[in-house]
Amino acid sequence: MVQMNKAVQNIKDSLNISHDAPSAALITYLIVLYKILLDFEAEREYLRAPHLITQYLDKLDFEKLEDSPTVGTMLDQLSPLEVNVFKETLEKYSHTVSLEKALGLLSKIDFSKDIIRGNYDVLLDRFLDIQEHLIDDLGSYYAVNTPRSVISILKGILAVKEDETCLDPCIGYGDLVTAVGERGKSISGQDSNALLAAIAKNNTIVAGKESFIKKGDSVSSGFEFDPCDVVVGHYHFDFRFDSDPGNIPEYMEWGIPSRSGSDFYFISLILHYMKKRGATIVPEGLLFRSGKEGEIRRNMIERDNLIDCVISLPPGLFKLSGVAASLLIFNREKKDRKILMIDGREFYKKIRGGALIDEEGINRIIEIYRQRKDIRNNSQRLITEKDLKESGYVLSVNRYVTPVTDPEPANLEGLEKSVIELEQAAGRYRKSVNEKLKRL
């Protein structure tokens, strides 16, 4: 993957528009998308499993871009996909940026092996990994970038089935819901940014999924979508929203938060449209603030038993944010009234500039979730409703789970020496006392 990301960087550099990093990132994204289509075209007669993307191939003329290697020609060729908003954004580069060098570098990016083997999940993971490195350059179009390790954890925990539908009410570029819903029936989503919604739509096509994605502000306007089996979302932690007291959204079933608790608008949106399971990523403060936020947590726990698990995440996991965060897992089909607390901070490794949960840590967290056991003095606890009530419905993992620490090895030699010294001191003390008693 390192070599592929290096090749993608070389393609971006070949555009010679480093002064406009967002546009360079978008054009590079489209070139990589074009390469995926090109590789599907080359292997379409040998596919082991059908793929949605093949229905777009007959509408493309791959030779045309070779004859006229410009951004405008590429956008025309990709027009069967979701690219109209790209045409508006990249209009000034339509005929001024040559793709000749970039197209010459495409051989360094190869998706054909994954395609011919039917490893479409690997193909999607590689495409999303490339986007993770490009999305930071989008500037004003910057989307929340969910760490790949967090996506893998949620994918394993939610375990979407083939007949289940998935939704993300703030879809961004679709990395989270597309990966989590990879094996599902369909993907729905909405984002207030038209460009991100378009990228998300194209990503679902690469995932081979039927999708319903549109531009819109989910929190203020709601959806036109039906509820889905599994709902996920990752929103900006600095999100703020003030609703009109005379026009409270219907999805706010569990209470109205203070402005500092605006996160609950998004969480309530997830729960309102969730038929079975769901998850989101929240800042730590949301889990322990009292007042209106505490009342909302109480309603979600005591009244409707919706919160299934809380997983604390290590610091340094999120780019550009030092905010402590946790995963909230929801489940309408819980078989008990307890909440599993998992200290995910036990499963990370420090890396340069942050933290990483490796594959071993990811699998361990998923395993703990599935076992659902109460093991004290460990990284997991099953908390009863009584315990939650006594704590004011605080959901911070560190309130209930004691961090595991390795005891320092005993210094037996030093301990033995200390015992001898104490015994000698005690002997001297007894001798002194006895002498004083004799004088009496």
Secondary structure by P-SEA (a helix, b strand, c coil): caaaaaaaaaaaaaccccccaaaaaaaaaaaaaaaaaaaaaacccccccccccccccccccaaaaaacccaaaaaaaacccccaaaaaaaccccccccaaaaaaacccccaaaaaaacaaaaaaaaaaaaaaaacccccccccccccaaaaaaaaaaacccccbbbbbcccccaaaaaaaaccccccccccccaaaaaaaaaaaaaaccbbbbbbccccccccccccccbbbbcccccbbbbcccccccccccccccccccaaaaaaaaaaaacccccccccccccccccaaaaaaaaaaccccccccbbbbbbcccccccccbbbbbbbbccccccbbbbbccccbbbbccccccccaaaaaaaaaaaaacccccccccccccaaaaaaacccccccccccccccccccaaaaaaaaaaaaaaaaaaaaaaaaaaaaac
